[in-house]
Amino acid sequence: MKAQKGFSFIELVIVIVILGLLAAVALPRFLDVTNDAQDASVEGVAGGFASAVGMVRAEWEVEGRPKGGLNGANAAITFDNETVYVDGDNGYPVGIAGAHDTGMSSDACLAVMDAIMQSSPRSTTSDADIGSNKYLVRMQSDGSGDRCVYYLIATLNKSSLPAAGDYANAGVGNSFTYQPSTGKVMVFNNN
């Protein structure tokens, strides 16, 4: 009979120690993948949004800087075969007729996203509809003017959602903001 050969006890212990070290190093990295994906999602949507804002502004220039409404507060341009309402003074999108860069609402902010993006993510202004949507849209105002805030719902505390106009809660969850007076888009990763 031949003697059976296998792994010695020492070899098995060494393999177990190596696997334990690999798990200790790799496991935290794999647990952080969700946060990285949420960060990338917001950054991607914000990048597309910022590009679309720039293209709408360029179309406003091409169309001869049209003014509209009272004191040039609102104008309509055609962008990608869609009517997009822009501020008549600066050409940045404001979403709905009658809105202007210092007279935004959550509904106007939602309309901006839907009008300028080809396949905008499902978004809502209603707390009751967050289950079936990806973004919660709010308007906030401070000393520097109105801004639209687009919160990634997956990163929000569902029991205390930020209220429209509440600038103090702008730092909750992952979001990006749009300021219609300047066209500026900023990303906030807070997870």
N, C-alpha and C positions, 0 to 999 in steps of 0.2 A: 504494500500500500504506500501511496505517496503521501507525504505530509501536506496538509492543507496550508496554503499561505493566504494571508489577509492583511488588513491594516493593523498595525500595532496600536495600543491604547494611546501612546504618545502622539502618533500621527493623527488620530481622530481628534484629540484634544486641540492640536495645532489648527486643524481645519475648522473646528468649531470656533476657536478664538478669532481666526481670520474672518469668518462669516459674521461674527458678532461685531467686529470692528467695521466691516463694510456696511452693515445695517445701521450702526450708530452714526456713520458719516452720511450715508445716502438717504436714510429715512426722513430726516428733517427737510431735505431738499425736495423730496417727493410730496411732502405735506404742504409745501409752499406753492405748488403748481397752480392751485385754484386761484390764489391771490395774483399770481403772475398772469394767468389767463384773463382775470377781470381787469387788471391794469391794461393789458394789451387790447382788450375789447373796447374800453373807453378811448384809449389813444387812437385806435383805428377809426372809430366812428367820428371822433373829434377831428382827425386829419381830413377825412372826407368832407365833413361839414365845413371846415375852414377853406378847403379848396373850392367848394361850391359857393361860399360867400364871396370869395375873390372873383369867381367867374360871373356871378350875378352883378357884382360891382362893375366889372369890365363891360358887361352887356349894357348896363346903364350908361356908361361912358360912350359906347358905340352908338347907342340910340340918341345921343345928343343931350345927355343929362336932363331928361324930361322932368318937368315939375308937375305936380298934380294937386288937386284940392286947394284948400285955403292955405295961403302962405307957403305953398310948395311942400306941405307936410306929408304928402303921400303921392306916389306915382305907380303906375303899373307898367311893367316891361314884360316882354315875352322871352322866356328862358327855357330852352329845350321843349318848345311847343306848349309851355305852361305859362299861365299868368302869374307873375310874382310881384307882390307889392313891396316897394322899396321906399325908404325915406327920400323925399324929394330934394332934400338939401345935401345929403351925403351919399346916396345910392346904395346903402346897405339894406338887406332884406328886413322887413318888419312884419311879414306874414299875412296880415289882413287889411282890407280897405279901412282907412281912417286911422290906422295906427301910425305912430312915428317913433323916433328913437328915444323919446322921453315919455311916451305914452303907451308902453307895452303892457300886456296882460299875459297870464299863463296860456290862454287860448292862442294869442298871437305868437307866442314862442313855439307852441306846438305846430302852428300853421307854417312857421318858417322852416322847421325841420321837414315837414311833409312836402313843402313846395320846392325846396332846393335840392333835396337828395333823391336820387332815382329810386332806390329801394330803402327808404328810411326804416329804421327799426320800429317795431310796434311801441307806441308811446301813449301816455295818458296824462291828463291833468287831475284826474279823480283818484282819491285814496281808495275808493271801492274797487277800482279796476286794476290794481297793481298785480294781481295774480296772473293775468293773461298778457301782460305787457313787459317790455324790457326796460323802458326808461320812464321815469316820473319827471314831468316838466313843471317847473316853477318859474315865476318872475320874481326877481329881487331888486330892491332899490336901495341905494345908499347915496352918499354925497356926490359920487361920481356918475350917477345916472342909473338908468334901468339896465338890467342884464337878465338874460335867460339862463336858467340852470337846468341841465339835463342830467339827472341822477340815475346811475345804474341801479335798478331796483334790487338786484341780488346782493348789493353791498349795504343796503339800508337796514336799520332796525325797524321792523314792520310795526312795532308798537308806538313809535314816536317819529312819524314822518315829518320832514321839514314842511313848514307852511309857506304858502305863497307870500312874498313880501318880507319874509323873515330872514334878514341878512345874517343874523347871529348864528344860524345853523348851516351856513354855507360850507362848512368844513366837514360835514358828515358824509360817509360813503364815498364811493368813487363817482366823479362827475366831471362835466366840462361846462364852461360858461361861454356865453356869446354876448358881447356888448354891441348893440345895434348902432350906437353913436360913433364907434371906431372900427367896427368889424373884427375886433379882437376876440380870438378863441383861446381859452386857457384850460388845461387839464389839471384835475386834482385827484390824486390817488391817495385815499385815506383808509385803506383796509389793513 
